Amino acid sequence: MRMLTSRRSRYFLILVVAIGVSAFLLWASFKQHPAERLMDDYLTRIARVLKQDKPAVNRTKLPRMAPHAELHQNLEPIKIDLLDYWAFRECGLTPLLSERNSVLGRVMLPSQHLHMDGRILQQLAHCQRQLKDEELLALAKSLLIAKQAQWPGRYWNASLAAPELRRFWSPATEPLIPGREASYTQAEAALRQLQALPQLLADAQWPNQPELEAHYQQLDAYQLGGKLLQSLQLASDSLRTANQLMATATEQASLCPYGKPLKELDYARNLMQKIFIGEVQPWLAALNQRASQLLPAYRDLLAQQDKQLQPLMTPFVTELEELYGNFLQQNREHVASWQALFARCGSQPITPTTINRESPDE
């Protein structure tokens, strides 16, 4: 009787442990991000149908901006005599200078500082047209020259090196959710607006502050750049691992040993149609569309910067391009891997659509 009770206790303990392990695995699968779950499930299915062990996915390094201290441009404040400052009332510049030198003006964000400098530059141009006093006119010209000399650094601090752009590209986020990918239209529009600011200033069409800040808010709100980086990395690394599995299977003719096709060849065809073409590829196409939309706008913003400052951000932009280029390459190789797998067994493949770099206008 005591032995029977002991056995029951052991069976009960085993049952409890089994239920606990199952519950943990179920919880872990739900906790996994949908994009990671999609690619992990795809790799699992590929390894299973090819009768191979599923390897770990080696993650590549994500692009990161240089530290703030290496990018930020320190600009010395321009000072003028108190009497001259007061005399600029004549052309409406004094209120702007007062606002700039107020307590709030001294702690402005780079975007706010840029907006203030744009207003001051426009008002200085107005002063040159209106002032009659030769001495004051000469001072207005010298101030304009000094402000224009500072503009490249001010523009840089409030665009490529802005805290909003740093947060936009921060990789401390998650990938885009398959089937629920965010729209990048407003983010692209915000980058294009920042790119247009020098021309708007030259055309005396400087935006008001709420209008300008709205574009910064679009960039700052959702970390869409970082989400794209995470997505491209996850997709590229997963596809590279899948391509290695499929290359081994093709070389060894795993699905048709001695020229005789196995039933797993049909399983592989179903996997390609239902999972790759039906589930994985739509997500890959969405990533491609967003990358081809966002990266050209960011490149154009870099091209708008002062030539001497551009090299500070070039390494980061190069890493972005390499990540996107690797994503496209792994996509092409994956389609080729499916074709080679079936061709090795003399089977006519269904050719998935190859994802290519889209033009910005598409």
Secondary structure, DSSP 8 states (H G I E B T S, - for coil): -HHHHHHHHHHHHHHHHHHHHHHHHHHHHHHS-HHHHHHHHHHHHHHHHTT----------------HHHH----------HHHHHHGGGGT-HHHHHHHTSTTGGG--HHHHHHHHHHHHHHHHHHHHH---HHHHHHHHHHHHHHHHHHHHHHHHTTTT-HHHHHHT-SSS----TT-----HHHHHHHHHHHHHHHHHHTT----HHHHHHHHHHHHHS-HHHHHHHHHHHHHHHHHHHHHHHHHHHHHTTTSGGG---HHHHHHHHHIIIIIIIIIHHHHHHHHHHHHHHHHHHHHHHHTS-TTTHHHHHHHHHHHHHHHHHHHHHHHHHHHHHHHHHHHTT-------------TT-
